[in-house]
């Protein structure tokens, strides 16, 4: 299954690209509207980009009234990324979204580096949301701290899956001024530099839980997608690559099919966890 990473594709301006995915993931929605951080909010680096968008969004009420009906017309499953600044805010949004048949899955953004985090733990937020909705809940985590312990904690709290990984804090400097180009200085690093981090995160969480995993971070080719499947992802999301190559979904699908065939896999599902199986086989 191929998705977009939240915030990396605007379905209103690129509906055909959104329709080429197996599911579309929205930008993160918060209870109240947010203008986001002041510009400049995106800067390129040699290894990807850093952004400091700050969860700019129209707020839950406008999202439900204006955006969900239009997104439902895409004809692909709709995942809504949910954000907030307390467990109660996350849960209230999940409760409101629970009644919308067009929304198939909720992804809890528990790791945005560009806003203040909720005081509750990730597990507490998941538990509150689990009590508020019957829809599948995916916990989006950053590759920080004891990720295996965190994965087990959100699984025990009721998460149905994991999204790995979110951006990591990063900073770049302007070549001439030697000052950060982003207004906030530090932002979230994404792109090719994130791929080894995402591979390690999926590897660790695959061994820690049985939850399905959406792997993301630095995916730009079919080979990248294959490697995420091999370390344990059940689905793959495209992020930064979509800014430069809006036709990446079709290209990555074709490249992945070729990679699977070259490695003797009949289908993507056959490659899931292959890296673990081979490590175990080699150690016997």
Protein Blocks (a to p, Z undefined) as FASTA:
>chain_A
ZZddehiacfklmmmlmmmpmbdcdddddfbdcebjaddfbdcdfkbcaddekopaebjk
lmmmmmmmmmmmnopacddddddfbfklmmmmmmmmmmpmklmbdcddfkbfkbccdfbd
fklmmmmmmmmpcbdcddddddehjfklmmmmmmmnopabdcdddddddddddfklopaf
bfnlpacdedjklmmmmmmmmmmmmmmpmcdcddeehiabfklmmmmmmnopabdcdfkl
mmmmmmlmmmmmmmmmmmmmmnopabfklmgoklmmmmmmmmZZ
